[in-house]
C-alpha cells in the first residue's frame, strides 16, 4: 500500500473531504504509475480520482467500529515516534 495513504476510519472528527480526496489521488497515482498524467489521459485520471473519493466516502460512512474513535494528534505523535525510531532524529 502506498505510504502516503493514511487510515481515515474511526477518527474524531471524521475524515474531511480533502483527506478523502488526497487518499483517492494517491491511490490513482499509484495504480496508474503517473503523478502528472498526459493531456490525453487527464480526463480519465480526474474522473477516476473523483469516483474513488466518492466510493471512499461511502465506505467510511458505512463502516462500524466498537473501538473508541482515535485522536488525530495522538496518532500523529505515535507515527512521528515510529519514524524517529526507524530513521533517527532529523
C-alpha positions as CSV (number, residue, x, y, z in Angstrom):
1,X,0.0,0.0,0.0
2,X,1.2,3.5,-0.7
3,X,2.8,5.0,2.4
4,X,1.1,8.4,1.7
5,X,-2.4,6.9,2.1
6,X,-3.4,7.1,5.7
7,X,-6.1,5.4,7.6
8,X,-9.2,7.5,7.6
9,X,-11.7,5.3,9.5
10,X,-12.7,5.8,13.2
11,X,-11.3,9.2,13.8
12,X,-12.9,12.0,15.7
13,X,-13.6,14.3,13.9
14,X,-14.3,12.2,10.9
15,X,-12.1,12.4,7.7
16,X,-12.6,15.6,5.8
17,X,-13.4,15.7,2.1
18,X,-9.8,17.0,1.5
19,X,-8.4,14.0,3.2
20,X,-10.6,11.6,1.3
21,X,-9.6,13.3,-2.0
22,X,-5.9,13.2,-1.1
23,X,-6.1,9.5,-0.4
24,X,-8.0,8.9,-3.7
25,X,-5.4,10.9,-5.6
26,X,-2.6,8.9,-4.1
27,X,-4.3,5.7,-5.0
28,X,-5.0,6.6,-8.6
29,X,-1.4,7.9,-9.0
30,X,-0.1,4.6,-7.6
31,X,-2.1,2.3,-9.8
32,X,-1.7,4.5,-12.9
33,X,2.0,4.9,-12.4
34,X,1.6,8.6,-13.1
35,X,1.7,11.6,-10.8
36,X,1.0,14.0,-13.7
37,X,-1.0,12.4,-16.5
38,X,-0.7,13.5,-20.1
39,X,-3.4,15.7,-21.5
40,X,-4.8,12.7,-23.4
41,X,-5.3,10.9,-20.0
42,X,-6.2,13.8,-17.8
43,X,-10.0,13.4,-18.0
44,X,-9.8,9.7,-17.2
45,X,-7.4,10.4,-14.4
46,X,-9.5,13.1,-12.8
47,X,-12.7,11.0,-13.3
48,X,-11.0,8.1,-11.5
49,X,-10.0,10.3,-8.6
50,X,-13.5,11.6,-8.2
51,X,-15.0,8.2,-8.3
52,X,-12.6,6.7,-5.9
53,X,-13.1,9.6,-3.5
54,X,-16.9,9.1,-3.8
55,X,-16.8,5.4,-3.1
56,X,-14.3,6.0,-0.2
57,X,-16.7,8.5,1.4
58,X,-19.5,5.9,1.2
59,X,-17.2,3.2,2.6
60,X,-16.3,5.4,5.6
61,X,-19.9,6.3,6.3
62,X,-20.9,2.6,6.2
63,X,-18.1,1.2,8.4
64,X,-18.8,0.5,12.0
65,X,-16.4,0.1,14.9
66,X,-16.8,-0.9,18.6
67,X,-13.4,0.8,19.4
68,X,-13.4,4.3,20.6
69,X,-12.5,6.9,18.0
70,X,-8.8,7.7,17.6
71,X,-7.4,11.1,18.2
72,X,-5.5,12.6,15.3
73,X,-2.9,14.4,17.3
74,X,-2.1,11.2,19.4
75,X,-1.8,9.1,16.2
76,X,0.5,11.7,14.6
77,X,2.7,11.7,17.7
78,X,2.9,7.9,17.5
79,X,3.8,7.9,13.8
80,X,6.5,10.5,14.5
81,X,7.9,8.4,17.3
82,X,8.0,5.3,15.0
83,X,9.7,7.4,12.3
84,X,12.4,8.6,14.7
85,X,13.0,5.1,15.9
86,X,13.2,3.8,12.3
87,X,15.2,6.6,10.7
88,X,16.7,8.5,13.7
89,X,16.3,12.1,14.7
90,X,16.2,14.7,11.9
